[in-house]
Amino acid sequence: MDIKLLWPGKTKNAAIRDLQEFYLKRIGELASCRIVETAEARGLAERFGPKIKEIEARGLEKHFKDDYIVCLFDGGLEMSSGEFARFLEKTSAGSARTVAFVVGGFLGLDPRVMDRAQARISLSRMTFSHELCRVMLMEQIYRSISILKGRQYAK
């Protein structure tokens, strides 16, 4: 299983960055996983939202290759941890394709990135910061791989 996590910009919150490293190491013990931080649109006011998302989309698209693209989206499919584990298993089984999870910046993802996705998933109907979503996704990936490998994982 090969997993790629893509998002624009570096994680600025030190506590969340530490959690990212923690989960990246844990996932890495079970599967191939890497983080790709692309260019974040800077110097534009939030009112230029479409332009910001377009700039960030160009950076993300450079890293898509032949990946199975999964975008995080508040209107995406919600799953339990067990369902997510089966989704990850099905998505990665019998294919050499990398599963690329894409998390948008503070304004979300450009529609053209969403249109390229083979799947759209939601972590919750609640809204979370994009930085927190990154680490929540990583925790769920680690939990799912643990489930698939038959390892105990605290509930």
PyMOL commands that set and color helices and strands:
alter all, ss='L'
color gray80, all
select helices_A, chain A and resi 14-28+46-61+81-92+111-116+130-148
alter helices_A, ss='H'
color red, helices_A
select strands_A, chain A and resi 2-8+32-38+68-78+99-102+119-122
alter strands_A, ss='S'
color yellow, strands_A
deselect
rebuild
show_as cartoon
